[in-house]
């Protein structure tokens, strides 16, 4: 008798488990209709009981139940934010060279090579009602003209207020007699892995598009996009043309500027990256303040990565933080007591996992304030307040444009100061003569010189001042031997010109 009863119970349980989907559908369809309360309660309890035994996500997580929950949508959030996302069209005229250029015979019959127009397409986000737009630097790089199309179909000419290649950010300005819709900038430090986000932009030029996903990771670095190494990773689909578009949280706030994807095909495979909104806010504020470049706070110290070997030698459980490699004695860090060999672990209570994290934390702080640094020094935890100052200008160095028959012709050079080094994205402790600008149609551009190159030696002469380089560049010779420092690497070149 007991065996028959057990068999009957097992049979009933199996029938309930098999019928669970059908029961759910029936309950959803009849949710708005009056029903037998006894039967409804029994079926509901039975269904939840069967599913509850197999649930792994906790009692507060469940599938949508009822017509109202099934119809939940991101549409209200998109309607609120999408009008502030714009399309950015950048164009430039590219120089086309011909092997017969300058030859009267061939130019007579074939004509001169005509310049060719090039264009790029991206997105941007309105962050101020006056028409301030944040986008990516690579969207407007080298552009002669930048136009903006708003979501309502209007088109505007724009001017570039501020741009920074190392951060891959740019700020544009458009004008109208009416205020523009904006997206409020949120706190990207409040994001957590798993948070829902929306990506809005103009992929492949097909028109404004919205995709959804989650925050897949935080503080991503070394992804080859820019020198900035602190990105939000998301699986919301980001494709070419989305660059400069908005990453939105569920509160309708801007938490990132979409900037890149990891892809082998050119399309989205669910690995996209966005610049955190806290960096975007600091950059936009600098643009609105009228600065000609994005100034980072200066403390007079340089840092390097904490490797596993260094961490072990310092008695650290794991490699984390930023190791102090040098300190200027008269700088803010030196005055506060920071020393080479110390490791910065936190800034204002925020963790510093790497050099990239420290650069990000510092860049989002305001010049003229103080920051609290938690450090590891001689095996002991300590804390100190360091003043955040403007990088010193130093003695006003002359800017010299080089001429003559040399590979340097068309380059503008100057002697480095901490402020100039910061402007060029260089270490602030570097000294020497650096290239600060290049004429696009000059020998210096043709030979590949770049802003930030430090000229160390030319034809056996050490270069310590801009005047010395200008004099050497006037030499009457066809052979040139020079040494240039670029990105911490020494490049030596011998050529005939």
N, C-alpha and C positions, 0 to 999 in steps of 0.2 A: 504493500500500500504506500509506504514511504517512497519507494523507487518511482511509482507512477506519479506521485505528487511532484517529485523533483523534475521528472521529465516534462510534466505539464508547465511548470514554472519556466524551465529553459526554453520551451517552445514559445511561450508568450513573450519572453524577453527577446527572442530572435525576431518574432513578428513585429514587435514595437521598434526594434532597431532598423529593420528593413523598411518600415513604413515611415520613419522619421522625416525624410525629405517631403513625402506627400503630405504628411500632417502639417509641416511647416508652411507649405504652399497654401493649404486649405485655411490655416489660421490667418495667414497674411491676407488672403482674398476676403475673408469674412471679418476682418478686424473692425470694419466700420458698421457691421450689421449686428443686430441683437441676436444673441445665441443662447443656448441652454447653458447657464452658468456652471452647472455641475459637470457637464460633458467637457466644456472648454477648459475648466480648471484641471480636470483629470488629464486631458490630452497635453496641456501645457506643462504640468508638473512631470508627466511621464516623459515628454520629449526632452525637457531640460535635464531630467535625471539621467537619461541615456547619454546625452551629450556631455553632461558635467563629469561623468566618470572617465571620459576620454579627453577632457580639456587639459591643456598644458600651459595656458596663458594667464591663469589666475581668474578669480571670480569676477573681477571688474572688466574683463575682456570677453566679448561675444560677437557673433555675426549680427548684421542688421536684422531686426525683427519688426515686422509691421510695415505697412505701405509708407508711412511718414519717414522712417529711417532709411528705407531703400532709396528714397528720392532725395537724400541729402546731396548737396552740390557745392562746388567751388564758385559757381556763377556769381553770387553776390560779391565775393572777394575780387574776382576778375573785373567786374563792372566798376568797382571802387578804384582799382589800381591801374588797369590797362591804359586809360587815357593819358597817363603820365609817362608812358613808354613811347619813345619816338624812333624813327628810322634816320640813320645818319649816312649821307652820301658824300664821299670824299673823292676828289679828282685831282690829277696832276698831269702836267705835260712832260713826257719823257723825251730826253734827247736821243735822236737816232743818228748814229754815225755811219758813214759810207766809206769804203776803201778808196773811192775816187774823189773824196772831198778835197776841194782846193785845186783840182785839175780842171783847167778851163775847157779842154776838149770834151771830157766826159760830162761835165756839168752842162755844157751847151746842148748835148744830145739827150741826156737822161735826167737833167734837172738836179736840184739839190735834194738831199734827204729831208723829208718833212717830219716835224715833231709828231709824236704819237700820244694821244690822250690815254691815260690809265685811270681806272676808278676802283674804289673799294666800297663795300657795303657793310654796315654794321647797325647797332642799336645804341640807344642812350636812354637816360632816365632824368626826367625833370625833378629837381630837388628843391627848387625855390620858385615861388610864383612869378618872380621877375624874369624868368626864362633861363635860369642856370641849369645846365645839363651836364651830367657826368657820363663819360664813355671811356673806352679803352684807347690808349696811346696808339696801338698798332692799327686802329681803325682810321685814324687821321694822319698817320706818319707821312711826312714829306708832301702833304696835300697843298695844292695851290688854292683850292676852293672847297669849302665844306658847307653842304646844305642839309637842312633838317626838315623832315616831314612829320607832322604830328598825327595822332590817331584819327583826328577829325578831317584829315585830307589837306590841311594847309601846309604850305612850304615856305621855309624861311632861310635866308642867308644867315650864316653864323660867324662869329669870330672866336678864336681860340684864346681863352683867358689864361690858361695854365696847362702845361703838359710835362710829364715825367716818364721817360722810357724805362727807368729802373723799376718803377711801380706799375707800369703799363696803365696809367691813368691820364685822362685829359678832361678839362672842363671847358665847355662851350657856352656861348651866350647868344640868345635870340631875343628879338624885341617885338612887343605887341602893345596895343593900347589897353588890353585886358589881361588880367592875371591868368597864368597857366595852371592847369591841374598839377598837383605834385604828389609824390610818395614820401611820407615821413621816413627819416632814417632811423632805424632801430638799433638796438644794442647787440652786435654780433657775438659778444662774449657770453650772452645769455643762451646761445644756441647749444643744443645737445645732440649727439648722434641719435638719429631716429626721429627727429622733429620733421613734421610735414612742411614742405616748401613748394612754391610754384616758380617756374622760370618763364619769363615773358620776353619775347624778342621777335626778330624778323629773319628766320632761318632761310637761307638760299634765296632771299628776296621774294618769297611767295606771299608775304604779308604777315601782319602781326599774329603770333602763335603763342599759345599757352600750354605748358606741359607741367605735370606734377611729379613729385617724388619725395624723397626724404634726404636729410643730411646724412651722408654716408660716412664722413670722417671730418675731423677738424685739424687745423695746423699742419696741413700737407706742405711739404717743401721739396725742392729739387725736382720740379716737374718740367723745367726747361722753358717756362713762359717768360719770366722776367727775373730780375735780381731779388724781387720780393719773394720771400719763401714762407708765406703763411696763408694758405688758401683753404677755403671751405670746399669739400668734395661732396657732390650730390649726384644721384642717379636720375634726376629730372632731365629729360632729353635736351641737350644743348648741341646745336649744329652750327656750321659756318653761317655767319650773319647774325647769330645770337650775341656775338661779342659786344659788350657794353650794355646788354640788357639787364633786366631786374631779376633778382632772386628775392622772393617775397615770403614772409612767414605768415602764419594763420591769423595774425593780428593786422595784416595789411601793411606791414612795415618793410622797408628795404633792409635786408640783412646782408646783401652782397651784390657785386657787379659781376655778371657772368663774363668769363674771360677766355676760357680755353676748354678743349676736350682732349681726352686720350683716345686715339682712334687709329686703326690701321687702314681703314677704308675711306676716311674723310667724313663719315657720318657718325651719329651718336651710338655708342655701345654701353651707355649707362655710367660713364666715368667723366664727369664734368667738374670744372673748378671755377670758383668765384672769389673775388677779392672781398675781404670782410668789410662790413659797413662802417665799422669804427675807423678804419683807414680811409674809407671814402669820405666820411664826415670831416676828418682832419684835412684832407686834400681840398675838398670843396670850400672849407673855411679859409684856407690859405689863398685860394683863387678869389674869393669875395673880398679878402683883405687887400687885394691888389699886388700880391707878391709876384716877382718875376720867376721864382723857382720855389719848390717845396722845401722849406727849411726844416731840418730835423734838429731836435735839441742836441747841444754839444756839451760833453762832460770831460773831454780831453783824455779818453782812454780807448784802446783798441782791444779786440777780443778774437779768440779763435775757438775752434770746436773742442769739446771734451771727448777724447777718444777713450775706448775701453782701457787702454794702457795707462792713460793719464788718470782716469777714474780710479783704477786699482792703486796707482802710486799715491793718490790722495786719500785713500781709505774710503772711497765712496762705494755705495752698494751697486750703483749703475751709472753709466755715462749720461749725465744730464747737466744742464746749465750752460754758461758761457765763461770760458777761461780768460782772465785778464792777461793780455800779452804785453801791453805797454801802457804806461801812465805818464802824462805830462805833469811834472811836479807842481807847476803853477796853475794848472787847470782845476775845474770844480771837483773832479774825482780825486785828484792828488791832494787837494786841500781837505777833503772829507776823510782821507785815510785809506782809500782804495790802493792796493798794491799789486804788482805783477805776481801771478800765481794764485790770486784769489779767484773764486768761482761765484758768479752771480746766479742765484737760485730763484729769486722772485723780484718783481718790481711792483710796488704798491699792492702787494698781496697776490698778484697774478703769477702763476708759475712760468718759469723760463726754462723750456726744455732744450733749447738750442740757440745758436747765434741768430738764426732767422727769427725765432720767437722774441729774442731781445730786441732786434732791430724793429720788429713790429710794435712791441710794447713802447719803445722809445718814440717811434714816429707818431704815435697817437697821443702823446703827451704835449703839453703846451710849454713853449719857451717862457721863462720868467717865473716858473713854479719850481717846486722841489719834489723829488721822488724818493720813496723809501726803498732801499736796496737790501734784500736779505742775501747774505753771502756766506760762503764757507772759506775761512781763513785759518791756516795752520791747524786744520782738523776741527775747528770750533765754529759753531754757528754764531753769526753776528749780524747786526743791522746798522745801517747808516743812512742819513739823509744827504742827497747830492743835489746841488742846484743845477737846473737845466738852463743853460745859457745859449745865446746866439754864437755861432762859430765866428772866431775873430777874423777880421778882414786882413790884418797885418798891414805892412807898408803898402801904399797904393802902387801896384805894379803896372807898368806900361803894357798896353796891348799893341802888338806889332803884327802887321800883315806883311808876309814875306813875298818878295818879288824876285825877278831874275830868272835865269835859265837853270832851275834846279827842281828836284822832285818835291820840294817844300813850297813851291810857288802857289799862292792862293790860300795858304793856311794862315790863320790868325793865331798867335801864340801869346802866352803870358806866363809869369812866374807864379808858382803855386802858393796859395795861402790856405789855411783850414777852411775858410768859407768858399773859396773857389773849388777846392777839392770836393767839398760836399755837393756843390752845384753840379759837378761833373760825375758824381757817383764814385769818387775815389776815397781811399783811406785818408783821413784828415791829418795823419802824421807824415805824409809824403812830401818831398821837396823836389824842386827841379823846374824845368820849362815844359809846359804842356800845350797841346793843341786845344783851342777852345772853340774854333769854328772853321768850316771848310767851304770855300766857294765851290758850288756844285759843278761848274764847268772849268775846273782848274787842273793843272798837273797833279797837285796834292790829292785831289779826289780820284783822279785816274790811277794813281799809285796806291790807293787804298788807305791813306791816312784817315784817322777818326778822331773826333773830339775825345779828350781823355788820354790820348797817347802822350807819353813823356819822352822827349828826345834827350838821350843821355850823351851821345857822342856822334860827331860828324867828321869824317875824314881825319880822324886822329885827334880832333879837338874836343875836349870835355865841354858840355853845354851847361852853364850855370845861370846865365841870364838870357832874356829874350834878345837883348842887343847883340850878344855873342852869336846866337843862332842866325840873326839877320845878317851879320857880317859874313859868317861862314857860307851862308846860302848864296852869296854874291860871287863865289869863287868861279874862275873861268876854267872849268874842267868838265869833261864828259863822264868821268868815273866818280861814282858816289858810294861811299861806305859809311853806313850809319847804324846806330843801335837805338832801339825804341823799347820802352817798357809799356806793356799793355796788359791790363788785368792781372798784374803780378808776374807776368812772364816777360822774359828778355828776348826780343826779336832782333837778329842781326841780318843786315841786307847789303849786298854788293850789286850794283847795277850800272849800266851805261845809259846815259840820257843826254 
